[in-house]
Amino acid sequence: MIGNDLITINYNHRKTISANDFFQAKMAVDRDYKVAGRKFEIFFEKDDNVFCGKRLSGDRDIKLDTLFSIAKDDLITTFPDYHLDGYQVRNIVYSYLKENIMGYGVLAGKNKFKYSIDKSLVKIVYEQMTNKYILSKSTKYYFKLDTKNMKIVDFTKL
């Protein structure tokens, strides 16, 4: 059990997570996480560590299977804007495509995202799959998102 003045966390396992694994987990977060599943979230920061995971239940008395911790210095070095969630990045990508690609439309369940991080630049490869009758077609886009100002700084249609 671990906690602070506001919350108590009960967990079965405790693991240290790498900065890249933390980043990938944050990018998988959906806006509709209550429908889609549990959200990977940060619970609190203490003694230069960040504690995170997926809650099973509770608001103040949180229950988890695994509590993850990461050194804040490592996290800031790799992913300075670590409070950013994946749905925020995806919304920026979708908005950019709607404004800049004629006839672009989002197809539910047909989109794949791959992410990598380089300090405050999130590199995104977005693949949109379209099906017409029995033929399928894939279109790939490459983005660089500056997390300091939340703007697309590089875009290429592959």
C-alpha positions, 0 to 999 in steps of 0.5 A: 500500500502506498499513498499521499494525503488524498489517496491510498493505493492498494496493489498486488505487484509493483514494477519499475517502468521504462520511459518508452513503455510509459510513453507507449501506454500514455499514447494508447489512452482513449478519450472514451476510456470508460467505454473502451477499458481502463485508462493508464493514468498518473496517480501522484508524484512523490520523492522524484518518482511518478506512480501510475497504472490502470485502476481496477476500482476506487476514487480515493481508495484505489485498487490496482493489479500493478503499480508502476513507478518511474524516476521523474528525471528519466521521464522528463529527459525522454518525455518532458510533456508526460501528462499528454494522452494519446487521444489528444495527439490523435485529435490534432492529427485528425484536425490537421488532415481534415484541414489539409487533405481534400476529402479526408474522412475518419473511418472508425476501427480502420486506423493504425497509429505508431508513435515514437518520442524524441524529447518534445517531438512525437513522431507519428505514423498514421495508416488509414485503411479503406475498403471498397467492396473486397479491395482494401487500400492503405494510405500512410501519413507521417507527422512530427508534433511539437508537444510544447505548442501542440503544433504539427511541424512536419507532415508527409504523405507516404 
